[in-house]
């Protein structure tokens, strides 16, 4: 795995060097200096990132569901209300990809006994920690959800904006939900899961779209419920 990643990284660097060489050769303006190259770097980085993202856009099997430049943001308060009505309040709530922690903090104040979140970006995680209030039953973890699957233990409601997660991650999270969540627990996702573990869950479409701050019309969610009989099969 490490060798594969290294080869891919080296390939990207070679492409970057080639791109910059071509840019330098075709540059129509004054000679490139350290200053004007420095000014151009942010724009070039944005363009290069966008060109390298098509593979990510189809990780969940649909180009329509994932564009990392357009499908990141926060769930709105209206969206939070929509999710919370899918399952009875109380018990344990988990937000996978909790960002700035807004949903985790909201759930802690709206009747859940415990509220958890996991976020991979340190800056967002640190903002969540700063926003947390002393005395609230909230837990924030920093890192890949696959390294924190214990957060699914005894959960009653899980929200997962899974638009841009890989099939491998979907598989492992689904299996962990089946094995660890409370009987009757719900996991609400924005994209349909395509993991073998879903055969052990019941699925239905939500009736009200979940509003996100980058898409006012929202996403009609997928609601997966852990069967109570799974408890006796563990």
C-alpha positions as CSV (number, residue, x, y, z in Angstrom):
1,X,0.0,0.0,0.0
2,X,2.8,2.4,0.9
3,X,4.7,1.7,-2.3
4,X,1.5,2.3,-4.3
5,X,0.9,5.7,-2.6
6,X,4.5,6.7,-3.1
7,X,4.4,5.9,-6.8
8,X,1.1,7.9,-7.2
9,X,2.6,10.8,-5.3
10,X,5.8,10.7,-7.4
11,X,3.6,10.6,-10.5
12,X,1.7,13.7,-9.4
13,X,5.0,15.5,-8.7
14,X,6.3,14.7,-12.1
15,X,3.1,16.0,-13.7
16,X,3.4,19.2,-11.7
17,X,7.0,19.7,-12.8
18,X,6.0,19.1,-16.4
19,X,3.0,21.5,-16.1
20,X,5.3,24.3,-14.7
21,X,7.9,23.7,-17.4
22,X,5.2,24.0,-20.1
23,X,3.8,27.1,-18.4
24,X,7.3,28.7,-18.2
25,X,8.0,27.9,-21.9
26,X,4.6,29.3,-23.1
27,X,4.6,32.3,-20.7
28,X,3.6,35.4,-22.9
29,X,4.3,38.1,-20.3
30,X,7.5,39.4,-18.6
31,X,10.1,36.9,-17.4
32,X,8.9,34.8,-14.5
33,X,10.3,36.0,-11.2
34,X,10.1,34.6,-7.7
35,X,7.5,37.2,-6.8
36,X,5.1,36.7,-9.7
37,X,5.4,32.9,-9.5
38,X,4.6,33.2,-5.8
39,X,1.4,35.1,-6.7
40,X,0.4,32.5,-9.2
41,X,0.9,29.5,-7.0
42,X,-2.4,29.7,-5.1
43,X,-4.3,29.8,-8.4
44,X,-2.3,26.9,-9.9
45,X,-2.8,24.9,-6.7
46,X,-6.6,25.3,-7.0
47,X,-6.6,24.4,-10.7
48,X,-4.3,21.4,-10.1
49,X,-6.4,20.1,-7.2
50,X,-9.5,20.3,-9.3
51,X,-7.9,18.4,-12.1
52,X,-6.8,15.6,-9.7
53,X,-10.3,15.1,-8.1
54,X,-12.3,13.1,-10.6
55,X,-11.4,9.8,-8.9
56,X,-12.8,11.2,-5.6
57,X,-16.0,12.3,-7.3
58,X,-16.9,8.7,-8.1
59,X,-15.8,6.9,-4.9
60,X,-19.4,6.4,-3.8
61,X,-20.4,5.2,-7.3
62,X,-22.0,8.4,-8.5
63,X,-20.5,11.5,-10.1
64,X,-23.7,13.3,-9.1
65,X,-23.2,12.7,-5.4
66,X,-19.7,13.8,-4.8
67,X,-17.6,16.8,-5.8
68,X,-15.2,17.6,-3.0
69,X,-15.0,21.3,-4.1
70,X,-18.8,21.7,-3.8
71,X,-20.1,19.2,-1.3
72,X,-18.3,20.3,1.9
73,X,-19.9,22.4,4.5
74,X,-22.1,22.2,7.6
75,X,-25.5,20.8,8.1
76,X,-28.0,23.6,8.8
77,X,-30.2,23.9,11.9
78,X,-33.2,22.9,9.8
79,X,-31.2,19.9,8.6
80,X,-30.5,19.0,12.3
81,X,-34.2,19.1,13.1
82,X,-34.9,16.8,10.1
83,X,-32.3,14.2,11.3
84,X,-33.4,14.3,14.9
85,X,-37.0,13.5,14.0
86,X,-35.9,10.2,12.3
87,X,-35.3,8.6,15.7
88,X,-36.5,9.3,19.3
89,X,-34.3,11.8,21.1
90,X,-32.2,10.4,23.9
91,X,-29.5,7.9,24.0
92,X,-26.2,8.4,22.1
93,X,-25.7,10.5,18.9
94,X,-22.7,10.4,16.6
95,X,-21.8,12.7,13.7
96,X,-19.2,11.2,11.4
97,X,-17.3,14.1,9.8
98,X,-18.4,16.5,12.5
99,X,-16.6,19.6,11.2
100,X,-16.9,22.5,13.5
101,X,-19.0,20.4,15.9
102,X,-22.3,22.3,15.4
103,X,-24.5,19.2,15.1
104,X,-22.8,17.5,18.1
105,X,-23.3,20.5,20.3
106,X,-26.9,21.0,19.1
107,X,-27.7,17.4,19.8
108,X,-26.3,17.6,23.3
109,X,-28.6,20.5,24.0
110,X,-31.7,18.9,22.4
111,X,-32.3,15.8,24.5
112,X,-29.5,13.3,23.7
113,X,-27.8,11.8,26.7
114,X,-24.4,11.8,25.0
115,X,-23.2,13.4,21.8
116,X,-20.1,12.4,19.8
117,X,-18.2,13.6,16.8
118,X,-15.1,12.6,14.8
119,X,-13.4,14.9,12.3
120,X,-10.2,14.4,10.3
121,X,-9.2,18.1,9.8
122,X,-7.4,19.4,12.8
123,X,-8.5,23.1,12.3
124,X,-12.2,22.1,12.3
125,X,-11.7,19.8,15.3
126,X,-10.0,22.5,17.3
127,X,-12.8,24.9,16.6
128,X,-15.3,22.3,17.8
129,X,-13.3,21.9,21.1
130,X,-13.3,25.7,21.6
131,X,-17.1,25.7,21.1
132,X,-17.8,22.9,23.5
133,X,-19.3,23.9,26.8
134,X,-18.1,22.6,30.1
135,X,-20.5,20.1,31.7
136,X,-22.1,18.9,28.4
137,X,-21.8,15.2,27.6
138,X,-19.9,15.7,24.3
139,X,-16.9,13.9,22.9
140,X,-14.8,15.1,20.0
141,X,-12.2,12.9,18.4
142,X,-9.6,13.9,15.8
143,X,-8.7,11.5,13.0
144,X,-10.0,9.1,10.4
145,X,-13.3,7.4,11.5
146,X,-11.7,4.0,10.8
147,X,-9.4,4.7,13.7
148,X,-12.3,5.6,16.0
149,X,-14.9,2.9,15.2
150,X,-15.5,2.5,19.0
151,X,-17.4,5.8,18.8
152,X,-20.2,3.7,17.3
153,X,-20.6,1.7,20.5
154,X,-24.2,1.8,21.8
155,X,-25.1,4.6,19.4
156,X,-28.8,5.3,18.8
157,X,-28.6,7.8,16.0
158,X,-25.7,8.3,13.6
159,X,-25.4,11.0,10.9
160,X,-22.9,10.5,8.2
161,X,-22.4,12.9,5.2
162,X,-20.8,10.1,3.2
163,X,-20.9,11.8,-0.2
164,X,-17.1,11.5,-0.7
165,X,-16.0,8.5,1.3
166,X,-14.5,5.4,-0.4
167,X,-16.2,2.0,-0.7
168,X,-13.6,0.6,1.7
169,X,-14.6,3.1,4.4
170,X,-18.3,2.6,3.8
171,X,-17.8,-1.2,4.2
172,X,-15.9,-0.9,7.5
173,X,-18.2,1.8,9.0
174,X,-21.3,-0.2,8.0
175,X,-19.9,-3.4,9.6
176,X,-19.0,-1.5,12.7
177,X,-22.5,0.0,12.9
178,X,-24.1,-3.5,12.6
179,X,-21.8,-4.9,15.3
180,X,-21.6,-2.0,17.7
181,X,-24.7,0.2,17.6
182,X,-27.7,-0.3,19.9
183,X,-30.6,-2.5,18.7
184,X,-32.9,-0.4,16.7
185,X,-30.3,2.3,16.0
186,X,-30.6,4.5,12.9
187,X,-27.8,5.6,10.6
188,X,-28.7,8.4,8.3
189,X,-26.6,9.0,5.2
190,X,-26.7,11.4,2.2
191,X,-25.6,8.8,-0.3
192,X,-26.7,5.2,-0.6
193,X,-24.5,2.6,1.0
194,X,-23.1,-0.2,-1.2
195,X,-21.6,-2.4,1.4
196,X,-22.2,-6.1,2.2
197,X,-23.3,-5.3,5.7
198,X,-26.4,-3.6,4.6
199,X,-28.1,-6.9,4.2
200,X,-28.3,-7.0,8.0
201,X,-30.0,-3.6,8.1
202,X,-33.4,-2.3,7.0
203,X,-33.4,0.7,4.7
204,X,-35.9,3.4,3.8
205,X,-35.7,6.8,2.2
206,X,-36.4,9.8,4.3
207,X,-39.5,11.8,3.6
208,X,-37.9,15.3,4.1
209,X,-34.6,16.5,2.5
210,X,-31.7,17.2,4.8
211,X,-30.7,20.8,4.2
212,X,-26.9,21.5,4.0
213,X,-25.4,25.0,3.8
214,X,-24.1,24.4,0.3
215,X,-27.4,23.0,-1.1
216,X,-30.6,24.6,0.1
217,X,-32.8,21.9,-1.6
218,X,-30.9,19.4,0.5
219,X,-30.6,15.6,0.1
220,X,-33.3,13.0,0.6
221,X,-31.5,10.8,3.1
222,X,-31.1,7.1,3.4
223,X,-32.1,5.7,6.8
224,X,-30.6,2.4,7.8
225,X,-31.9,0.7,11.0
226,X,-30.1,-2.0,12.9
227,X,-32.4,-4.8,13.6
228,X,-33.0,-5.7,17.2
229,X,-32.3,-9.4,16.3
230,X,-28.7,-8.5,15.6
231,X,-28.1,-8.2,19.3
232,X,-28.6,-12.0,19.8
233,X,-26.4,-12.7,16.8
234,X,-23.3,-10.9,18.1
